Amino acid sequence: MQRRHFLATVAASATSAVVLPGCDEAPRTLQGGFAGIDMQRGHALRDLLKTGTLPEPTVVRRAQVIIAGGGVAGLAAARSLRLAGVEDFALLELEDSAGGNSRGGAVQGIACPLGAHYLPVPGDDAREVQDLLEELGLRQRVAGRWRYDERHLCHSPQERLFFEGEWQEGLLPAHGVPDTTLAQYRRFAQAVDDAAKAARFTMPVLRSLGPGKPLAKPHQALDALTFAAWLAQEGFDDEHLLWYLNYCCRDDYGAGAARVSAWAGIHYFASRHGFHAPGEAADEARESVLTWPEGNGWITQRLAEPLRAGGQLRTATSVLRITETRHGVEVDAFNHATDSVERWQAPRCIVALPVFVAARVVQSPPAFLTGAAQRLQSAPWLVANIHIDSPLTDRPGAAPAWDNVLYADPTAGGLGYVNAGHQRLDTRAALAGPTVLTYYQALGDVPDGRQQLATQPWQPWAEAVLATLAVPHPDLRQRATRVDITRYGHAMAIPTPGMLGFLSQIGLQRLSGKRKQLSNGEQAPWIPTPATARLSFAHSDWSGYSVLEEAFTRGHGAGLVAAG
């Protein structure tokens, strides 16, 4: 706590020491473009699959295991294969780099996230993620207690909200709100606590599902209706509370409370650190997050590096068809570098693709896959990385923070921005020098949001983002030199009502009761995994929502199944 208060004090003093530029300068010619995701490559794959006639392969390759998809789940599967002693595998990834929506990039030489930008300190239910963090040197036992490397924990001040014309600490509207608002905050905190006592909320969610057991009755009730309906039913109608809860749903699920289930709305808090009204004591250790300038790309880059070195990672490779044969699996894939189709043959395949893609490429798909694809909805998403070459004029209130959110109309989808320079150890340099602001916009509630992403040029997106952020930073347009737009047509699964109930019945029966010895000494149990005789499925979609803990655990389990 002393360290965090010290950093906050330094940040505040550094802000006051900077001579802020005026906002009467002419706007610069803005540079930028689309970056990160090759949407045209994905659409070309979709159009090719629609024809029903695929090119014949020009070469046949073999491996013990094929991994289709190089997001967090695919990378986790590769890691667990290696821990189980399997090195003869190939990971096929559509994009030019692995990581999915947890990749990192750079603008003008400054590292920044292209998607997911933080990882909450995982609880004991996410023990596979804990093992990874220990392996990466981020977590170690000191004097009998687990300690995280503070260089990678988010520095103070962590978050602030632009509300009623000024910045306030924290993201829950608190300054100047009426007593009735504070009363509803406290009542909602109690409701979350009561729900957590009635039935266990875990992350990953499979830890609260027993093999062959139905959902707990409290979870069934919450899964049956939308979060908005549950809030109305319980008498939560305060505009500030509803704004915040909508923000939380869009942040984790890509859509607001009117679309996600009540289970998902409660799970956001009950599976992590609860909900705390202003003035209530909070467990700082539980609320800590790990973050880096490049976001969760810091993790995925380290997962991908040994695969690049070992030749197992095959990027710019689109999976066209996955076929279970009598003796194994055949995977046809288009190599964009050679402009040709390759056929991979293996005894087993890990399908670490989004569900809607898996349902298209898996031949004679199992009923659980087609059922999931029919039910699952996904949210489009936009990430704008804005390079600024000098400090911004700031409105009054709380000092610049890592996470900066604007109180606004939730239908616009804006989630605010993070500052890539926040984690620099030299706090004054972080505030005074060039940096990249990464702005997030969830488009799950925007009509035709996916079509707009696919058809609209980058400039209107960039100008709209700059106009939004000009409210708290009036000279942003003068300070911005470049804006790179990353588009995700299907960024994340939306946990709509009924999805948890459907997904909880898939893959609950364990394939084996034995424990497998891994090379790092871990005695790893089998993790319930959707699977056929030769295919094991791994993606956060199988949990119904997208966070690293879900994707990593699913991938880890699928790797153990494939390793046999």
C-alpha positions, -999 to 999 in steps of 0.1 A, spaced: 0 0 0 28 24 8 44 18 -26 11 24 -44 4 57 -25 40 68 -32 35 62 -70 2 80 -69 19 110 -52 47 110 -77 22 109 -106 3 138 -92 34 159 -87 47 151 -121 14 162 -136 16 196 -119 52 200 -130 45 196 -167 38 228 -187 7 217 -207 4 229 -243 -25 250 -254 -53 237 -275 -54 265 -301 -29 249 -325 -40 236 -359 -47 199 -361 -20 178 -378 -25 156 -408 -34 123 -393 -15 92 -402 -29 57 -397 -47 28 -411 -60 -7 -403 -36 -29 -383 -35 -62 -365 -62 -83 -380 -64 -92 -417 -101 -91 -420 -99 -96 -458 -81 -129 -453 -108 -142 -430 -135 -131 -454 -117 -148 -483 -117 -180 -462 -154 -176 -455 -162 -171 -492 -141 -201 -503 -159 -223 -478 -193 -212 -492 -184 -225 -526 -182 -261 -513 -152 -268 -536 -118 -265 -521 -84 -266 -540 -65 -299 -539 -35 -301 -517 0 -298 -533 19 -313 -504 12 -338 -475 28 -333 -441 25 -354 -410 27 -348 -372 15 -365 -340 -10 -337 -332 -24 -307 -353 -36 -276 -334 -60 -255 -355 -59 -219 -342 -32 -199 -324 -51 -178 -299 -47 -182 -262 -64 -217 -262 -42 -230 -290 -10 -217 -274 -20 -232 -241 -27 -265 -258 8 -264 -274 23 -257 -239 5 -287 -223 15 -310 -252 52 -300 -246 48 -305 -208 34 -340 -216 64 -348 -237 48 -343 -272 70 -322 -295 58 -335 -328 29 -311 -335 20 -282 -357 0 -251 -348 -18 -235 -377 -27 -198 -374 -46 -176 -398 -29 -143 -389 8 -134 -392 13 -138 -355 -2 -159 -328 -22 -146 -298 -58 -141 -310 -74 -111 -293 -45 -111 -268 -18 -99 -292 4 -69 -288 18 -44 -314 36 -11 -316 29 24 -329 58 47 -337 81 23 -318 59 23 -286 45 -11 -275 7 -12 -271 -21 -38 -269 -41 -48 -299 -68 -64 -277 -69 -77 -242 -48 -55 -220 -47 -70 -185 -50 -102 -164 -65 -101 -129 -44 -119 -104 -59 -154 -107 -75 -171 -78 -70 -207 -69 -97 -220 -93 -74 -209 -122 -45 -231 -110 -33 -237 -146 -29 -200 -151 -11 -197 -117 13 -224 -129 20 -204 -161 27 -172 -142 51 -191 -119 68 -205 -150 71 -170 -164 87 -157 -132 57 -135 -123 47 -155 -92 69 -171 -66 65 -183 -30 83 -161 -4 82 -171 33 54 -195 26 32 -170 8 27 -164 -29 40 -130 -41 37 -114 -76 64 -94 -92 54 -58 -85 70 -45 -117 42 -63 -136 13 -53 -113 -6 -23 -124 10 9 -110 -11 34 -91 -32 53 -99 -50 24 -115 -83 38 -128 -104 69 -130 -137 81 -144 -146 113 -163 -179 122 -147 -197 155 -145 -169 175 -162 -140 162 -140 -120 131 -132 -127 111 -101 -108 81 -87 -123 47 -94 -149 37 -120 -181 38 -100 -198 73 -101 -195 86 -66 -189 123 -65 -221 143 -61 -244 114 -65 -275 113 -42 -279 91 -11 -304 69 -30 -276 60 -54 -252 51 -26 -280 30 -10 -285 10 -43 -247 5 -45 -247 -10 -10 -278 -32 -18 -262 -45 -50 -230 -53 -31 -251 -74 -7 -270 -91 -36 -237 -102 -52 -225 -115 -18 -258 -134 -13 -255 -149 -48 -220 -161 -42 -231 -178 -10 -261 -195 -27 -240 -211 -54 -203 -211 -63 -190 -187 -90 -156 -197 -103 -132 -187 -130 -128 -208 -150 -164 -217 -149 -158 -254 -154 -145 -255 -118 -181 -250 -106 -195 -277 -128 -193 -313 -116 -190 -342 -140 -225 -353 -150 -241 -328 -126 -267 -302 -137 -263 -265 -130 -269 -255 -94 -305 -242 -91 -295 -206 -83 -274 -206 -115 -302 -221 -135 -325 -192 -123 -300 -165 -132 -292 -181 -166 -328 -180 -176 -332 -143 -179 -312 -112 -189 -292 -92 -164 -314 -61 -172 -346 -81 -164 -331 -94 -131 -320 -59 -121 -355 -46 -127 -370 -75 -109 -348 -68 -79 -357 -31 -79 -323 -18 -91 -331 13 -112 -305 39 -103 -291 54 -135 -255 56 -121 -256 19 -110 -271 8 -143 -245 28 -163 -217 11 -144 -232 -24 -147 -237 -19 -185 -201 -7 -187 -189 -39 -169 -210 -62 -192 -196 -44 -224 -161 -46 -210 -161 -84 -205 -189 -96 -228 -190 -70 -256 -227 -62 -251 -248 -46 -224 -271 -59 -196 -301 -62 -219 -284 -90 -238 -262 -109 -213 -277 -133 -188 -282 -124 -152 -257 -152 -144 -230 -135 -164 -238 -101 -148 -233 -115 -113 -204 -137 -124 -184 -106 -134 -182 -97 -97 -188 -129 -78 -160 -149 -95 -134 -123 -89 -134 -96 -62 -170 -89 -55 -187 -55 -57 -177 -27 -33 -197 4 -27 -177 36 -22 -162 36 13 -164 -1 17 -132 -20 24 -118 -40 -5 -92 -67 -7 -64 -50 -27 -46 -83 -34 -78 -97 -50 -83 -66 -71 -48 -64 -84 -42 -68 -121 -11 -77 -141 -5 -55 -172 22 -45 -196 26 -18 -223 17 -44 -250 -12 -58 -228 -17 -96 -227 6 -98 -258 34 -100 -232 20 -134 -223 12 -147 -257 45 -137 -271 62 -158 -245 39 -187 -252 46 -185 -289 84 -180 -288 94 -216 -282 70 -227 -309 86 -204 -334 121 -216 -324 110 -252 -327 93 -248 -360 58 -259 -347 42 -225 -353 28 -221 -388 14 -185 -392 -5 -171 -423 -21 -205 -426 -59 -207 -430 -76 -240 -419 -100 -250 -447 -112 -284 -437 -108 -309 -408 -119 -345 -414 -118 -374 -390 -108 -405 -410 -107 -442 -400 -71 -439 -389 -66 -403 -379 -74 -367 -389 -67 -348 -421 -65 -310 -420 -63 -290 -452 -49 -256 -449 -42 -227 -472 -6 -214 -469 -8 -177 -477 30 -174 -482 31 -201 -509 -4 -195 -522 -11 -233 -520 -30 -259 -500 -12 -282 -477 -27 -314 -462 -17 -323 -426 -22 -359 -413 -21 -368 -376 -37 -392 -352 -54 -363 -333 -63 -327 -338 -71 -299 -313 -97 -275 -327 -88 -242 -310 -110 -222 -333 -140 -200 -325 -171 -221 -325 -187 -206 -356 -155 -212 -376 -151 -248 -362 -186 -256 -373 -178 -246 -409 -145 -264 -412 -151 -297 -393 -166 -322 -417 -197 -341 -403 -195 -320 -371 -208 -335 -339 -242 -324 -326 -227 -304 -297 -207 -283 -321 -235 -275 -345 -257 -268 -315 -232 -244 -299 -227 -226 -333 -264 -221 -337 -268 -206 -302 -236 -187 -296 -236 -149 -305 -204 -129 -307 -196 -92 -304 -177 -71 -329 -150 -49 -314 -127 -20 -323 -94 -10 -308 -78 23 -317 -41 29 -308 -35 67 -307 1 79 -307 6 113 -290 40 131 -290 35 153 -260 13 155 -229 -24 163 -231 -43 190 -214 -63 173 -186 -96 183 -170 -96 188 -132 -97 160 -107 -79 127 -103 -44 123 -117 -38 104 -150 -43 67 -145 -37 35 -164 -74 29 -171 -94 60 -180 -132 57 -186 -157 82 -198 -192 83 -183 -213 83 -215 -243 68 -234 -237 30 -231 -252 24 -266 -221 41 -282 -200 12 -269 -170 33 -258 -150 18 -229 -124 45 -225 -86 41 -229 -55 27 -213 -21 45 -213 7 23 -227 33 44 -209 17 39 -174 39 9 -165 72 27 -171 92 27 -139 102 64 -145 68 79 -137 78 114 -148 89 101 -182 57 82 -185 37 114 -181 60 138 -200 71 118 -231 53 104 -261 29 75 -255 1 55 -270 -35 56 -258 -54 24 -265 -92 31 -269 -117 3 -268 -152 2 -283 -175 -27 -279 -200 -29 -308 -222 -57 -297 -251 -34 -292 -245 -12 -323 -269 -20 -352 -249 -34 -381 -217 -30 -361 -199 -59 -378 -209 -46 -412 -197 -11 -404 -163 -25 -393 -160 -44 -425 -169 -16 -449 -161 18 -433 -126 33 -439 -103 38 -410 -105 76 -410 -141 79 -398 -134 55 -370 -103 74 -360 -120 108 -361 -149 96 -341 -126 82 -314 -106 115 -312 -138 135 -310 -150 113 -281 -117 117 -262 -116 155 -269 -142 160 -242 -117 153 -214 -87 162 -235 -95 192 -257 -61 192 -274 -59 155 -284 -64 163 -321 -33 185 -320 -12 160 -301 -21 129 -321 3 119 -349 -11 85 -358 -41 63 -352 -41 25 -360 -74 8 -360 -77 -30 -352 -110 -46 -361 -125 -78 -346 -156 -89 -364 -162 -117 -338 -141 -105 -308 -159 -124 -280 -188 -146 -272 -218 -130 -256 -232 -151 -226 -268 -147 -235 -296 -164 -214 -295 -202 -216 -260 -204 -229 -245 -216 -196 -271 -243 -193 -264 -256 -228 -226 -255 -226 -225 -270 -191 -238 -303 -205 -210 -306 -230 -178 -324 -221 -187 -329 -184 -178 -366 -184 -141 -370 -179 -123 -392 -204 -101 -407 -177 -98 -406 -140 -60 -409 -140 -36 -381 -133 -9 -373 -158 27 -364 -147 39 -334 -166 75 -324 -171 73 -295 -147 63 -318 -119 26 -310 -119 2 -338 -114 -24 -327 -139 -59 -341 -138 -79 -344 -170 -100 -313 -176 -136 -319 -189 -132 -312 -226 -156 -313 -256 -143 -341 -277 -149 -368 -303 -128 -399 -309 -100 -379 -325 -109 -342 -320 -107 -322 -289 -122 -287 -288 -106 -257 -270 -117 -221 -271 -131 -196 -246 -164 -199 -266 -169 -233 -248 -173 -212 -216 -197 -188 -232 -175 -157 -227 -140 -146 -235 -113 -141 -209 -77 -154 -207 -84 -177 -178 -112 -195 -196 -93 -199 -229 -60 -210 -213 -77 -237 -191 -97 -250 -220 -66 -252 -242 -45 -268 -214 -72 -295 -210 -75 -302 -247 -37 -306 -250 -38 -332 -222 -66 -351 -240 -46 -351 -273 -14 -362 -256 -33 -393 -244 
